[in-house]
């Protein structure tokens, strides 16, 4: 597979490596580097120097073993050879920019794809972690290319707040799917089972721990998750809870039914809400108005902020 590397990333990696070796008292590589770069100022005009520096940086990058490192990493995903025309390793702008994606191939041919891997230069100093990170990100790409996974780049929510919540949940579910399979294949990745459970646990703080553990066990073993299924779970907490049906957590499941979970449906408008109104039982006039329209409703059933606002306005108008 043809791999390309961001010159800016290569330069940062080289200079960082030189600096670290110098701090250890080893100037061998620095002296070799300057023996090649210093003559450029005398032997090449200004408009040609940048290209010459890049050639030297590229040779040092290969000498340090990074080209072979990425070739081996990409070769561990044989499906890439059939479905992509090459890969690009680029410099990430920051921690949140790190990741992998698919982009158009050469000449903007939409039928051809290239893998774009964005990485911070700091990670090149820790090859063990870099290997874990690359495995994790390339597994995401493998899913994007998989027909059965059926990945789609789409809006996930109706408004910015909902979009962010769903994105966070989607990311955690997908990371669980990615890392569980990598670990079962005996490959290194950036998080283990315990780490992914802690992330999953933090998404649903009102669900009892025993129920979350049972749901997580099912997700961790699932080999057939798809984009649509993950999105369904990210959008609807009831779909997540349904996973626990039939598992030995019946008593805890009964307690969940009394809890108002973010993302569940409001019993009045039937829209999913992340903003349940607290202490609604203290608003007698609002409760009276709601029960006129929904006789079977009770305050413990919960109500979203949008519906409550409607009934509060009605009371003011009367």
C-alpha positions, -999 to 999 in steps of 0.1 A, spaced: 0 0 0 12 35 -9 17 56 23 22 93 24 33 114 53 27 150 63 60 169 59 51 190 89 46 158 110 79 143 98 98 175 107 83 176 142 91 140 148 127 144 137 134 175 158 117 160 189 138 128 185 170 149 182 161 170 213 153 139 234 186 123 225 205 155 232 189 156 267 203 121 273 237 133 262 237 116 228 245 141 200 254 114 174 222 118 154 222 156 158 257 158 143 248 136 115 217 156 107 235 189 107 263 175 86 237 170 59 215 200 64 241 228 69 256 225 34 222 231 19 225 269 27 257 271 6 248 247 -22 212 255 -30 193 288 -38 166 299 -14 137 285 -35 152 250 -36 162 246 1 128 235 14 127 206 -9 162 195 1 154 197 38 124 176 32 145 149 15 168 147 44 140 147 70 123 118 50 155 98 50 159 103 88 123 94 93 129 61 75 162 55 93 143 58 127 120 30 115 88 49 113 80 41 77 84 4 84 63 8 116 33 21 97 37 -3 68 34 -32 92 5 -16 110 -15 -11 78 -6 -46 65 -23 -61 96 -56 -50 80 -56 -69 47 -90 -56 37 -74 -22 30 -55 -37 0 -88 -43 -18 -108 -13 -7 -84 17 -4 -57 31 -27 -34 43 0 -29 60 33 -20 94 46 -4 99 81 -9 135 90 -3 158 120 -32 162 143 -40 198 154 -47 187 189 -59 158 211 -95 160 199 -83 161 162 -66 127 165 -83 99 147 -89 82 113 -112 89 84 -117 80 48 -113 106 20 -114 107 -17 -86 90 -36 -61 106 -61 -77 130 -86 -108 133 -64 -121 100 -76 -150 92 -53 -149 55 -61 -114 53 -45 -107 60 -9 -76 68 11 -72 63 48 -62 95 67 -46 89 101 -41 121 122 -16 117 150 2 140 175 40 139 171 44 133 208 33 97 204 62 88 182 84 88 214 63 59 228 61 32 201 41 8 224 13 34 228 16 45 192 10 9 181 -21 7 203 -35 40 190 -29 30 153 -46 -4 158 -76 13 174 -80 39 147 -74 15 118 -101 -8 133 -125 21 130 -116 25 94 -120 -13 89 -156 -9 101 -162 21 78 -152 -1 49 -173 -31 60 -205 -35 41 -223 -52 70 -214 -24 94 -229 1 69 -212 32 82 -228 66 73 -216 101 80 -248 117 92 -262 142 117 -270 124 149 -293 148 167 -320 174 163 -302 202 181 -267 210 192 -271 197 228 -288 164 216 -262 161 189 -233 163 215 -250 138 238 -256 113 210 -221 117 196 -206 109 230 -227 78 234 -221 67 198 -183 71 203 -183 50 235 -204 22 219 -182 21 189 -150 21 210 -164 -8 229 -171 -27 197 -136 -18 183 -115 -27 214 -134 -58 224 -126 -74 190 -90 -62 189 -84 -78 224 -101 -111 213 -77 -111 183 -48 -107 206 -39 -72 194 -29 -42 215 -53 -13 218 -57 19 238 -82 7 264 -90 -26 281 -124 -40 292 -123 -22 325 -116 12 310 -144 9 285 -168 -2 312 -160 29 332 -168 51 301 -201 32 295 -210 34 332 -206 72 332 -231 76 304 -260 63 324 -255 73 360 -291 66 371 -291 29 359 -281 5 387 -245 -8 385 -256 -44 382 -278 -36 352 -251 -16 335 -226 -45 340 -251 -70 325 -257 -47 295 -220 -40 290 -212 -78 291 -236 -83 261 -221 -53 242 -185 -65 249 -193 -99 234 -213 -86 204 -194 -93 171 -222 -80 149 -229 -44 158 -237 -20 130 -237 17 125 -275 18 127 -277 -4 158 -251 18 176 -269 49 166 -302 34 178 -286 27 212 -270 61 214 -304 78 207 -327 57 228 -319 48 264 -349 24 264 -331 4 236 -301 1 259 -322 -11 288 -339 -36 266 -306 -54 262 -309 -64 299 -343 -81 294 -341 -118 303 -308 -113 322 -307 -120 360 -312 -84 370 -350 -83 372 -352 -65 406 -329 -37 395 -348 -34 362 -380 -27 382 -362 2 400 -352 17 366 -388 20 356 -393 45 384 -363 65 373 -364 93 347 -335 87 324 -320 112 301 -331 105 265 -363 86 275 -396 97 261 -418 123 278 -451 106 285 -470 136 273 -454 147 240 -436 114 233 -404 132 223 -371 122 239 -359 145 265 -327 152 284 -345 178 306 -369 163 331 -386 189 353 -378 183 390 -402 188 418 -432 190 395 -453 177 424 -450 212 440 -469 228 410 -505 221 418 -520 242 390 -496 227 364 -505 192 375 -542 200 374 -538 212 338 -518 182 327 -543 157 342 -572 174 324 -555 163 291 -538 132 304 -560 116 332 -538 86 336 -506 107 341 -490 111 376 -462 134 387 -439 104 392 -442 96 355 -422 127 348 -427 155 323 -402 173 300 -394 211 304 -411 219 270 -445 204 281 -444 220 315 -437 254 299 -469 250 277 -490 243 308 -474 271 328 -482 296 300 -518 283 299 -522 290 336 -509 325 332 -534 331 304 -564 319 325 
